[in-house]
Amino acid sequence: MQTQCSMKNSLHNINANSPLWTYLAIMTLALGVLARIYCYIWHKDLWLDEAMLAFSVYGISFTELFFTPLPFTQAAPLGFLLVSKALGAVFGYSEWVLYLLPFVCGLGSLILAYMIGKRLFPPFGCFVFVLLVVGNMGLLHYTTEFKQYGMEAFCSFLMIYIYIYSRLEQRSKPLYLSLSIIACSLFAYTALFLGAALYLALLVQHRRETLSFLRSNIAALLLLGGFVALYYLLYIRYQRVEGFYTYWQSFFLPHSLSAYPAFIKGTLLGVLEGFTPFIKPQAVPVYMLMGLLGLVVAYKQARFIFTLCVCALLVWLALSLCRIYPFGHSGVIGGRLSLYMTPIFNLLCCYFLVALFARWKRAAVALVVGILAATLLRYGKIYPHWHYIQQTHALTTTLQNQANSDDLVAIYRASKPAFMYYSFLDGYGIADTQSPKGAQAPYTGVRFTTFDKDLTQLEQTLRQTKSKRVYLLISHYEEEWLQDLRATLSRLDSNAQYIQGKGGWGSYLIVISLDSLP
């Protein structure tokens, strides 16, 4: 009884400015940094979209980055491609090089989160904001993913920090913002979306002297407008691929009100689940409620943050409603298109938790402890299993070393980019006639064919081949399809070998013998 009373009194004596929260913020920040270093050192292999983008980067010249779309329906900001290509040209292509830029940006997002928290909140709020960012599984995943989404989040943190810094320090906000938007948009298309929200927020704040504001900042506005026009005309419009809108067409906001209940349940909650350490859609309503209440708190305590968040949310919704940029779909990977909105959601949740701490300290601490516990449990699953997926490099090397000219090599269509990338990486060259211009190399590896989900066609091909041994490389498949594939191959060879990459899952090199074909 005395112990319980002592704990209650200790909690009562700890206020929002206690040094304890600063220590916890630093420890949480260190946890996020260590996890990212671990994921970078013991990185996964490239998979589907990553391999397609990597193959595009090394397969075309610097000049071909302009005025033509990338191969394999890929698209990426110019700066991201140029820096990645330059790093590959200097240090050689490997995951160490391709993941370097996302890794640095992943660390930068954590540091900026701490800096934003220090400027806006007392030590308790700084700890909570850092915790929310560290607990974002989407940010962790895209620290070592050869795609631009982790960089988009970093650019959002950077632009928001500049916005906050210039607001609190009474500096020339429009000029700083224009320069930051220009720089960030070279690495993140979504910087243009957030930049529009930032300028909209400034206009709202200067609504009583709009004309005077526009006149005094005409140079910054013309600079930004001219850059955006040139960037679109010379680069972005060539990167607009129809495949993007075909794939994501069902993830835009519906135009029918009757469709919203199903859309919110089936899409919106799933998009945001990767923003939490729970990775469950059931946790998202709690975060959304905290965010809405945090919006009320921000309105009362920090009107300029309230205006920023409202404008960012409106732009986010308008982009989807106008079929310009979709939300994404469920899961850590599915929510990648909205990952740039991370600092907005975390700011709103943080304002709520700080206000709750001021009124009901135990309730706030209980919520924070729950988020911290979920974060620790989720990070614990990284070691060693969660991060290793589709380790196709070792399987490609095994295939290239063991297969000979008499064997049939069949590559699943979704595995083809990774197979071609790792064949190139290991010096085997490229045999595929559809590879991008410049990707051809003197061919020293196995000849291969591709197959898709049609297992009837695959079985027919295998029965008609003159080869006595067949290698099949598969990855990025659905589990039900894999079971059907096993059943199909067992009819041809009941002793088929299924080889997985060391420590990996989600990919197989299958070896079957057709000597005694029934």
Secondary structure as a PSIPRED ss2 file (coil, helix, strand):
# PSIPRED VFORMAT (PSIPRED V4.0)

   1 M C   1.000  0.000  0.000
   2 Q H   0.000  1.000  0.000
   3 T H   0.000  1.000  0.000
   4 Q H   0.000  1.000  0.000
   5 C H   0.000  1.000  0.000
   6 S H   0.000  1.000  0.000
   7 M H   0.000  1.000  0.000
   8 K H   0.000  1.000  0.000
   9 N H   0.000  1.000  0.000
  10 S H   0.000  1.000  0.000
  11 L H   0.000  1.000  0.000
  12 H H   0.000  1.000  0.000
  13 N H   0.000  1.000  0.000
  14 I C   1.000  0.000  0.000
  15 N C   1.000  0.000  0.000
  16 A C   1.000  0.000  0.000
  17 N C   1.000  0.000  0.000
  18 S C   1.000  0.000  0.000
  19 P H   0.000  1.000  0.000
  20 L H   0.000  1.000  0.000
  21 W H   0.000  1.000  0.000
  22 T H   0.000  1.000  0.000
  23 Y H   0.000  1.000  0.000
  24 L H   0.000  1.000  0.000
  25 A H   0.000  1.000  0.000
  26 I H   0.000  1.000  0.000
  27 M H   0.000  1.000  0.000
  28 T H   0.000  1.000  0.000
  29 L H   0.000  1.000  0.000
  30 A H   0.000  1.000  0.000
  31 L H   0.000  1.000  0.000
  32 G H   0.000  1.000  0.000
  33 V H   0.000  1.000  0.000
  34 L H   0.000  1.000  0.000
  35 A H   0.000  1.000  0.000
  36 R H   0.000  1.000  0.000
  37 I H   0.000  1.000  0.000
  38 Y H   0.000  1.000  0.000
  39 C H   0.000  1.000  0.000
  40 Y H   0.000  1.000  0.000
  41 I H   0.000  1.000  0.000
  42 W C   1.000  0.000  0.000
  43 H C   1.000  0.000  0.000
  44 K C   1.000  0.000  0.000
  45 D C   1.000  0.000  0.000
  46 L C   1.000  0.000  0.000
  47 W C   1.000  0.000  0.000
  48 L H   0.000  1.000  0.000
  49 D H   0.000  1.000  0.000
  50 E H   0.000  1.000  0.000
  51 A H   0.000  1.000  0.000
  52 M H   0.000  1.000  0.000
  53 L H   0.000  1.000  0.000
  54 A H   0.000  1.000  0.000
  55 F H   0.000  1.000  0.000
  56 S H   0.000  1.000  0.000
  57 V H   0.000  1.000  0.000
  58 Y H   0.000  1.000  0.000
  59 G H   0.000  1.000  0.000
  60 I C   1.000  0.000  0.000
  61 S C   1.000  0.000  0.000
  62 F C   1.000  0.000  0.000
  63 T H   0.000  1.000  0.000
  64 E H   0.000  1.000  0.000
  65 L H   0.000  1.000  0.000
  66 F C   1.000  0.000  0.000
  67 F C   1.000  0.000  0.000
  68 T C   1.000  0.000  0.000
  69 P C   1.000  0.000  0.000
  70 L C   1.000  0.000  0.000
  71 P H   0.000  1.000  0.000
  72 F H   0.000  1.000  0.000
  73 T H   0.000  1.000  0.000
  74 Q C   1.000  0.000  0.000
  75 A C   1.000  0.000  0.000
  76 A C   1.000  0.000  0.000
  77 P C   1.000  0.000  0.000
  78 L H   0.000  1.000  0.000
  79 G H   0.000  1.000  0.000
  80 F H   0.000  1.000  0.000
  81 L H   0.000  1.000  0.000
  82 L H   0.000  1.000  0.000
  83 V H   0.000  1.000  0.000
  84 S H   0.000  1.000  0.000
  85 K H   0.000  1.000  0.000
  86 A H   0.000  1.000  0.000
  87 L H   0.000  1.000  0.000
  88 G H   0.000  1.000  0.000
  89 A H   0.000  1.000  0.000
  90 V H   0.000  1.000  0.000
  91 F H   0.000  1.000  0.000
  92 G C   1.000  0.000  0.000
  93 Y C   1.000  0.000  0.000
  94 S C   1.000  0.000  0.000
  95 E H   0.000  1.000  0.000
  96 W H   0.000  1.000  0.000
  97 V H   0.000  1.000  0.000
  98 L H   0.000  1.000  0.000
  99 Y C   1.000  0.000  0.000
 100 L H   0.000  1.000  0.000
 101 L H   0.000  1.000  0.000
 102 P H   0.000  1.000  0.000
 103 F H   0.000  1.000  0.000
 104 V H   0.000  1.000  0.000
 105 C H   0.000  1.000  0.000
 106 G H   0.000  1.000  0.000
 107 L H   0.000  1.000  0.000
 108 G H   0.000  1.000  0.000
 109 S H   0.000  1.000  0.000
 110 L H   0.000  1.000  0.000
 111 I H   0.000  1.000  0.000
 112 L H   0.000  1.000  0.000
 113 A H   0.000  1.000  0.000
 114 Y H   0.000  1.000  0.000
 115 M H   0.000  1.000  0.000
 116 I H   0.000  1.000  0.000
 117 G H   0.000  1.000  0.000
 118 K H   0.000  1.000  0.000
 119 R H   0.000  1.000  0.000
 120 L H   0.000  1.000  0.000
 121 F C   1.000  0.000  0.000
 122 P C   1.000  0.000  0.000
 123 P H   0.000  1.000  0.000
 124 F H   0.000  1.000  0.000
 125 G H   0.000  1.000  0.000
 126 C H   0.000  1.000  0.000
 127 F H   0.000  1.000  0.000
 128 V H   0.000  1.000  0.000
 129 F H   0.000  1.000  0.000
 130 V H   0.000  1.000  0.000
 131 L H   0.000  1.000  0.000
 132 L H   0.000  1.000  0.000
 133 V H   0.000  1.000  0.000
 134 V H   0.000  1.000  0.000
 135 G C   1.000  0.000  0.000
 136 N C   1.000  0.000  0.000
 137 M H   0.000  1.000  0.000
 138 G H   0.000  1.000  0.000
 139 L H   0.000  1.000  0.000
 140 L H   0.000  1.000  0.000
 141 H H   0.000  1.000  0.000
 142 Y H   0.000  1.000  0.000
 143 T H   0.000  1.000  0.000
 144 T H   0.000  1.000  0.000
 145 E C   1.000  0.000  0.000
 146 F C   1.000  0.000  0.000
 147 K C   1.000  0.000  0.000
 148 Q C   1.000  0.000  0.000
 149 Y H   0.000  1.000  0.000
 150 G H   0.000  1.000  0.000
 151 M H   0.000  1.000  0.000
 152 E H   0.000  1.000  0.000
 153 A H   0.000  1.000  0.000
 154 F H   0.000  1.000  0.000
 155 C H   0.000  1.000  0.000
 156 S H   0.000  1.000  0.000
 157 F H   0.000  1.000  0.000
 158 L H   0.000  1.000  0.000
 159 M H   0.000  1.000  0.000
 160 I H   0.000  1.000  0.000
 161 Y H   0.000  1.000  0.000
 162 I H   0.000  1.000  0.000
 163 Y H   0.000  1.000  0.000
 164 I H   0.000  1.000  0.000
 165 Y H   0.000  1.000  0.000
 166 S H   0.000  1.000  0.000
 167 R H   0.000  1.000  0.000
 168 L H   0.000  1.000  0.000
 169 E C   1.000  0.000  0.000
 170 Q C   1.000  0.000  0.000
 171 R C   1.000  0.000  0.000
 172 S C   1.000  0.000  0.000
 173 K H   0.000  1.000  0.000
 174 P H   0.000  1.000  0.000
 175 L H   0.000  1.000  0.000
 176 Y H   0.000  1.000  0.000
 177 L H   0.000  1.000  0.000
 178 S H   0.000  1.000  0.000
 179 L H   0.000  1.000  0.000
 180 S H   0.000  1.000  0.000
 181 I H   0.000  1.000  0.000
 182 I H   0.000  1.000  0.000
 183 A H   0.000  1.000  0.000
 184 C H   0.000  1.000  0.000
 185 S H   0.000  1.000  0.000
 186 L C   1.000  0.000  0.000
 187 F C   1.000  0.000  0.000
 188 A C   1.000  0.000  0.000
 189 Y C   1.000  0.000  0.000
 190 T H   0.000  1.000  0.000
 191 A H   0.000  1.000  0.000
 192 L H   0.000  1.000  0.000
 193 F H   0.000  1.000  0.000
 194 L H   0.000  1.000  0.000
 195 G H   0.000  1.000  0.000
 196 A H   0.000  1.000  0.000
 197 A H   0.000  1.000  0.000
 198 L H   0.000  1.000  0.000
 199 Y H   0.000  1.000  0.000
 200 L H   0.000  1.000  0.000
 201 A H   0.000  1.000  0.000
 202 L H   0.000  1.000  0.000
 203 L H   0.000  1.000  0.000
 204 V H   0.000  1.000  0.000
 205 Q H   0.000  1.000  0.000
 206 H C   1.000  0.000  0.000
 207 R H   0.000  1.000  0.000
 208 R H   0.000  1.000  0.000
 209 E H   0.000  1.000  0.000
 210 T H   0.000  1.000  0.000
 211 L H   0.000  1.000  0.000
 212 S H   0.000  1.000  0.000
 213 F H   0.000  1.000  0.000
 214 L H   0.000  1.000  0.000
 215 R H   0.000  1.000  0.000
 216 S H   0.000  1.000  0.000
 217 N C   1.000  0.000  0.000
 218 I H   0.000  1.000  0.000
 219 A H   0.000  1.000  0.000
 220 A H   0.000  1.000  0.000
 221 L H   0.000  1.000  0.000
 222 L H   0.000  1.000  0.000
 223 L H   0.000  1.000  0.000
 224 L H   0.000  1.000  0.000
 225 G H   0.000  1.000  0.000
 226 G H   0.000  1.000  0.000
 227 F H   0.000  1.000  0.000
 228 V H   0.000  1.000  0.000
 229 A H   0.000  1.000  0.000
 230 L H   0.000  1.000  0.000
 231 Y H   0.000  1.000  0.000
 232 Y H   0.000  1.000  0.000
 233 L H   0.000  1.000  0.000
 234 L H   0.000  1.000  0.000
 235 Y H   0.000  1.000  0.000
 236 I H   0.000  1.000  0.000
 237 R H   0.000  1.000  0.000
 238 Y H   0.000  1.000  0.000
 239 Q H   0.000  1.000  0.000
 240 R C   1.000  0.000  0.000
 241 V C   1.000  0.000  0.000
 242 E H   0.000  1.000  0.000
 243 G H   0.000  1.000  0.000
 244 F H   0.000  1.000  0.000
 245 Y H   0.000  1.000  0.000
 246 T H   0.000  1.000  0.000
 247 Y H   0.000  1.000  0.000
 248 W H   0.000  1.000  0.000
 249 Q H   0.000  1.000  0.000
 250 S H   0.000  1.000  0.000
 251 F H   0.000  1.000  0.000
 252 F C   1.000  0.000  0.000
 253 L C   1.000  0.000  0.000
 254 P C   1.000  0.000  0.000
 255 H C   1.000  0.000  0.000
 256 S C   1.000  0.000  0.000
 257 L H   0.000  1.000  0.000
 258 S H   0.000  1.000  0.000
 259 A H   0.000  1.000  0.000
 260 Y H   0.000  1.000  0.000
 261 P H   0.000  1.000  0.000
 262 A H   0.000  1.000  0.000
 263 F H   0.000  1.000  0.000
 264 I H   0.000  1.000  0.000
 265 K H   0.000  1.000  0.000
 266 G H   0.000  1.000  0.000
 267 T H   0.000  1.000  0.000
 268 L H   0.000  1.000  0.000
 269 L H   0.000  1.000  0.000
 270 G H   0.000  1.000  0.000
 271 V H   0.000  1.000  0.000
 272 L H   0.000  1.000  0.000
 273 E H   0.000  1.000  0.000
 274 G C   1.000  0.000  0.000
 275 F C   1.000  0.000  0.000
 276 T C   1.000  0.000  0.000
 277 P C   1.000  0.000  0.000
 278 F C   1.000  0.000  0.000
 279 I C   1.000  0.000  0.000
 280 K C   1.000  0.000  0.000
 281 P H   0.000  1.000  0.000
 282 Q H   0.000  1.000  0.000
 283 A H   0.000  1.000  0.000
 284 V H   0.000  1.000  0.000
 285 P H   0.000  1.000  0.000
 286 V H   0.000  1.000  0.000
 287 Y H   0.000  1.000  0.000
 288 M H   0.000  1.000  0.000
 289 L H   0.000  1.000  0.000
 290 M H   0.000  1.000  0.000
 291 G H   0.000  1.000  0.000
 292 L H   0.000  1.000  0.000
 293 L H   0.000  1.000  0.000
 294 G H   0.000  1.000  0.000
 295 L H   0.000  1.000  0.000
 296 V H   0.000  1.000  0.000
 297 V H   0.000  1.000  0.000
 298 A H   0.000  1.000  0.000
 299 Y H   0.000  1.000  0.000
 300 K H   0.000  1.000  0.000
 301 Q H   0.000  1.000  0.000
 302 A C   1.000  0.000  0.000
 303 R H   0.000  1.000  0.000
 304 F H   0.000  1.000  0.000
 305 I H   0.000  1.000  0.000
 306 F H   0.000  1.000  0.000
 307 T H   0.000  1.000  0.000
 308 L H   0.000  1.000  0.000
 309 C H   0.000  1.000  0.000
 310 V H   0.000  1.000  0.000
 311 C H   0.000  1.000  0.000
 312 A H   0.000  1.000  0.000
 313 L H   0.000  1.000  0.000
 314 L H   0.000  1.000  0.000
 315 V H   0.000  1.000  0.000
 316 W H   0.000  1.000  0.000
 317 L H   0.000  1.000  0.000
 318 A H   0.000  1.000  0.000
 319 L H   0.000  1.000  0.000
 320 S H   0.000  1.000  0.000
 321 L H   0.000  1.000  0.000
 322 C C   1.000  0.000  0.000
 323 R C   1.000  0.000  0.000
 324 I C   1.000  0.000  0.000
 325 Y C   1.000  0.000  0.000
 326 P C   1.000  0.000  0.000
 327 F C   1.000  0.000  0.000
 328 G C   1.000  0.000  0.000
 329 H C   1.000  0.000  0.000
 330 S C   1.000  0.000  0.000
 331 G H   0.000  1.000  0.000
 332 V H   0.000  1.000  0.000
 333 I H   0.000  1.000  0.000
 334 G H   0.000  1.000  0.000
 335 G H   0.000  1.000  0.000
 336 R H   0.000  1.000  0.000
 337 L H   0.000  1.000  0.000
 338 S H   0.000  1.000  0.000
 339 L H   0.000  1.000  0.000
 340 Y H   0.000  1.000  0.000
 341 M H   0.000  1.000  0.000
 342 T H   0.000  1.000  0.000
 343 P H   0.000  1.000  0.000
 344 I H   0.000  1.000  0.000
 345 F H   0.000  1.000  0.000
 346 N H   0.000  1.000  0.000
 347 L H   0.000  1.000  0.000
 348 L H   0.000  1.000  0.000
 349 C H   0.000  1.000  0.000
 350 C H   0.000  1.000  0.000
 351 Y H   0.000  1.000  0.000
 352 F H   0.000  1.000  0.000
 353 L H   0.000  1.000  0.000
 354 V H   0.000  1.000  0.000
 355 A H   0.000  1.000  0.000
 356 L H   0.000  1.000  0.000
 357 F H   0.000  1.000  0.000
 358 A H   0.000  1.000  0.000
 359 R H   0.000  1.000  0.000
 360 W C   1.000  0.000  0.000
 361 K H   0.000  1.000  0.000
 362 R H   0.000  1.000  0.000
 363 A H   0.000  1.000  0.000
 364 A H   0.000  1.000  0.000
 365 V H   0.000  1.000  0.000
 366 A H   0.000  1.000  0.000
 367 L H   0.000  1.000  0.000
 368 V H   0.000  1.000  0.000
 369 V H   0.000  1.000  0.000
 370 G H   0.000  1.000  0.000
 371 I H   0.000  1.000  0.000
 372 L H   0.000  1.000  0.000
 373 A H   0.000  1.000  0.000
 374 A H   0.000  1.000  0.000
 375 T H   0.000  1.000  0.000
 376 L H   0.000  1.000  0.000
 377 L H   0.000  1.000  0.000
 378 R H   0.000  1.000  0.000
 379 Y H   0.000  1.000  0.000
 380 G H   0.000  1.000  0.000
 381 K C   1.000  0.000  0.000
 382 I H   0.000  1.000  0.000
 383 Y H   0.000  1.000  0.000
 384 P H   0.000  1.000  0.000
 385 H H   0.000  1.000  0.000
 386 W H   0.000  1.000  0.000
 387 H C   1.000  0.000  0.000
 388 Y C   1.000  0.000  0.000
 389 I C   1.000  0.000  0.000
 390 Q C   1.000  0.000  0.000
 391 Q C   1.000  0.000  0.000
 392 T H   0.000  1.000  0.000
 393 H H   0.000  1.000  0.000
 394 A H   0.000  1.000  0.000
 395 L H   0.000  1.000  0.000
 396 T H   0.000  1.000  0.000
 397 T H   0.000  1.000  0.000
 398 T H   0.000  1.000  0.000
 399 L H   0.000  1.000  0.000
 400 Q H   0.000  1.000  0.000
 401 N H   0.000  1.000  0.000
 402 Q H   0.000  1.000  0.000
 403 A C   1.000  0.000  0.000
 404 N C   1.000  0.000  0.000
 405 S C   1.000  0.000  0.000
 406 D C   1.000  0.000  0.000
 407 D C   1.000  0.000  0.000
 408 L E   0.000  0.000  1.000
 409 V E   0.000  0.000  1.000
 410 A E   0.000  0.000  1.000
 411 I E   0.000  0.000  1.000
 412 Y E   0.000  0.000  1.000
 413 R H   0.000  1.000  0.000
 414 A H   0.000  1.000  0.000
 415 S H   0.000  1.000  0.000
 416 K H   0.000  1.000  0.000
 417 P H   0.000  1.000  0.000
 418 A H   0.000  1.000  0.000
 419 F H   0.000  1.000  0.000
 420 M H   0.000  1.000  0.000
 421 Y H   0.000  1.000  0.000
 422 Y H   0.000  1.000  0.000
 423 S H   0.000  1.000  0.000
 424 F H   0.000  1.000  0.000
 425 L H   0.000  1.000  0.000
 426 D C   1.000  0.000  0.000
 427 G C   1.000  0.000  0.000
 428 Y C   1.000  0.000  0.000
 429 G C   1.000  0.000  0.000
 430 I C   1.000  0.000  0.000
 431 A C   1.000  0.000  0.000
 432 D C   1.000  0.000  0.000
 433 T C   1.000  0.000  0.000
 434 Q C   1.000  0.000  0.000
 435 S C   1.000  0.000  0.000
 436 P C   1.000  0.000  0.000
 437 K C   1.000  0.000  0.000
 438 G C   1.000  0.000  0.000
 439 A C   1.000  0.000  0.000
 440 Q C   1.000  0.000  0.000
 441 A C   1.000  0.000  0.000
 442 P C   1.000  0.000  0.000
 443 Y C   1.000  0.000  0.000
 444 T C   1.000  0.000  0.000
 445 G C   1.000  0.000  0.000
 446 V C   1.000  0.000  0.000
 447 R C   1.000  0.000  0.000
 448 F C   1.000  0.000  0.000
 449 T E   0.000  0.000  1.000
 450 T E   0.000  0.000  1.000
 451 F E   0.000  0.000  1.000
 452 D C   1.000  0.000  0.000
 453 K C   1.000  0.000  0.000
 454 D C   1.000  0.000  0.000
 455 L H   0.000  1.000  0.000
 456 T H   0.000  1.000  0.000
 457 Q H   0.000  1.000  0.000
 458 L H   0.000  1.000  0.000
 459 E H   0.000  1.000  0.000
 460 Q H   0.000  1.000  0.000
 461 T H   0.000  1.000  0.000
 462 L H   0.000  1.000  0.000
 463 R H   0.000  1.000  0.000
 464 Q H   0.000  1.000  0.000
 465 T C   1.000  0.000  0.000
 466 K C   1.000  0.000  0.000
 467 S C   1.000  0.000  0.000
 468 K C   1.000  0.000  0.000
 469 R E   0.000  0.000  1.000
 470 V E   0.000  0.000  1.000
 471 Y E   0.000  0.000  1.000
 472 L E   0.000  0.000  1.000
 473 L E   0.000  0.000  1.000
 474 I E   0.000  0.000  1.000
 475 S E   0.000  0.000  1.000
 476 H C   1.000  0.000  0.000
 477 Y C   1.000  0.000  0.000
 478 E C   1.000  0.000  0.000
 479 E H   0.000  1.000  0.000
 480 E H   0.000  1.000  0.000
 481 W H   0.000  1.000  0.000
 482 L H   0.000  1.000  0.000
 483 Q H   0.000  1.000  0.000
 484 D H   0.000  1.000  0.000
 485 L H   0.000  1.000  0.000
 486 R H   0.000  1.000  0.000
 487 A H   0.000  1.000  0.000
 488 T H   0.000  1.000  0.000
 489 L H   0.000  1.000  0.000
 490 S H   0.000  1.000  0.000
 491 R C   1.000  0.000  0.000
 492 L C   1.000  0.000  0.000
 493 D C   1.000  0.000  0.000
 494 S C   1.000  0.000  0.000
 495 N C   1.000  0.000  0.000
 496 A C   1.000  0.000  0.000
 497 Q E   0.000  0.000  1.000
 498 Y E   0.000  0.000  1.000
 499 I E   0.000  0.000  1.000
 500 Q C   1.000  0.000  0.000
 501 G C   1.000  0.000  0.000
 502 K C   1.000  0.000  0.000
 503 G C   1.000  0.000  0.000
 504 G C   1.000  0.000  0.000
 505 W C   1.000  0.000  0.000
 506 G C   1.000  0.000  0.000
 507 S E   0.000  0.000  1.000
 508 Y E   0.000  0.000  1.000
 509 L E   0.000  0.000  1.000
 510 I E   0.000  0.000  1.000
 511 V E   0.000  0.000  1.000
 512 I E   0.000  0.000  1.000
 513 S E   0.000  0.000  1.000
 514 L C   1.000  0.000  0.000
 515 D C   1.000  0.000  0.000
 516 S C   1.000  0.000  0.000
 517 L C   1.000  0.000  0.000
 518 P C   1.000  0.000  0.000
